[in-house]
């Protein structure tokens, strides 16, 4: 699992993002936390994954790229909306993957 350097975080997560990342990486329980990841299906833009799914051994974590964290499903949906709107504002498309790739190069 890889984390975006400038992770998108909902207001409900606030400054707890590093603590929550640590818990997820160490298989500690996280309640009502959702990860925003690049889609596992090429026909979709993003996935919203409940953090408790990652506790399941069979869940495919390798290759997962996390771009955001939210507390609660409604906040996760709002965060996805914000990411897609930001992408569209800057590029005129909804190609989140390429937008974030370009953003990383600009910030580096």
C-alpha positions, -999 to +999 in steps of 0.1 A: +000+000+000+013+034-010+002+068+004+000+100-016+025+125-002+000+153+000-029+132+012-064+146+009-080+146+043-116+154+053-121+180+080-134+153+103-099+137+102-081+169+107-046+166+122-052+129+131-042+117+097-007+105+107-021+086+137-048+070+115-022+060+088-001+044+115-031+024+128-040+012+093-004+002+085-002-017+118-036-035+115-050-016+145-088-011+144-101+021+130-138+029+134-157+047+106-125+055+086-126+053+048-097+054+024-100+070-010-079+051-035-074+049-072-100+026-087-094-011-088-117-012-119-104+008-149-140+019-157-142+039-124-124+070-111-119+063-074-128+037-048-141+043-013-127+016+009-137+010+046-105+008+066-118-024+084-116-042+050-078-040+053-079-062+083-091-091+062-062-113+051-077-119+016-081-082+009-057-071-019-036-043-003-004-046-024-005-020-052-033+000-035-026+038-038-043+058-011-050+094-020-074+104+008-088+097+043-122+105+056-142+097+088-176+084+078-191+074+045-207+108+038-174+126+043-157+101+020-182+108-007-178+146-002-140+142-004-142+122-036-164+150-050-139+176-040-110+157-056-129+153-089-140+189-089-104+201-083-092+179-111-118+192-135-111+229-125-074+224-132-075+202-163-109+203-178-111+165-175-118+141-147-085+122-152-076+121-115-046+098-120-028+121-145-037+152-126-022+139-093+009+127-112+014+162-126+008+178-092+034+156-076+060+167-102+051+204-097+054+201-059+087+182-060 
